[in-house]
Amino acid sequence: MMNAKKCGETTKRDWYRTSLILLLFIAITALSSVFLLPDCWYLWLLVIIIGILLLVIWHAKNFAYRCPTCGELFEVSTLESFLGPIA
């Protein structure tokens, strides 16, 4: 069952929170590329992979979708969220 409060209208707070999380990911990616990419590219790649996985997990837990045809609310799993464009 979905939490009705979770599927409410998008608020300014939701936009700020999402923006903050994305900016944090971008900042960590940029800083880690400066310090890790030249000498330890494999650690940089690990930071990127872990960051993307954390973003996908966060997205799957915090977003729901509404079917444009019937209007039903549904959630997707982390795997479906990760493979979204493919599945």
N, C-alpha and C positions, 0 to 999 in steps of 0.2 A: 504494500500500500504506500502511496505517496503522501507526503506531508503537504496538506493544503497550503500552509503558510509558505512552504518552500516554493510553491508554484504560483505565487502572487505576481503582481505587476512589478516591473523593473523600476527600482528607485535610484535616486542620485547616489545613495550609499552603495548600491550594487555596482554602479558604474565606476565609482571611485575605488572600490575594493578590487574590481577586476583590473582596472588600469594600474593600480599599485602592484599587483601580482605580476602583470606582464612587464612593467618597467623594472621590477626587481629581477626577473628572469633575464631581460636584456642587459641590465647592468652586470649581473654575474657572468653572463656570457662574454661581454666585452672585456671586463677586467681579467677574467681567466684566460682569454685569448692573448692579452698583452703579456701576462706573466708565464703562462704554460705553453702556449703554442710554439714558440721558437725551439725550446729544448725538450719539452715533455708533451709532445702532441698527443700521445696516448692518454695522458691524464686529462687533457683538455677535452678529448673526445668522450671520456668517461663522464666528465662534468656535464657536457651537453646532453648525453643520453639520459643521465639521471634527471637532469632538469626537465627534459621533454616528458619523461615518464611521470614525474611529479605533477606537471601541468595537466597531463591527460587524466590522471587520477583525480585531481582537484576538479577538473571540468566535469567528469562523469558524476561526481558526487554533488555538484552544485547547480547543474543545469538540467532542465526538463524541456520537452518539446511539445508542441501542439500540432496535431494532424490538421493540415489545411482543408481536408475533405470533410472529416467527421467532427473535428474539434476536440477529440480525445487527447488527454495529456499522457505522455509516456516518457520514461527515462531509458537511457541506453547504458549498457555495461561499460566498464573501463576498456575491455577489448574492442567492443563495437565503436567506442569513441576513438580509440587509437587507430583502428582500421577503417574509420568512417568513409573516406573517399573511395576505398577499395571495395568495401562490402556492399 
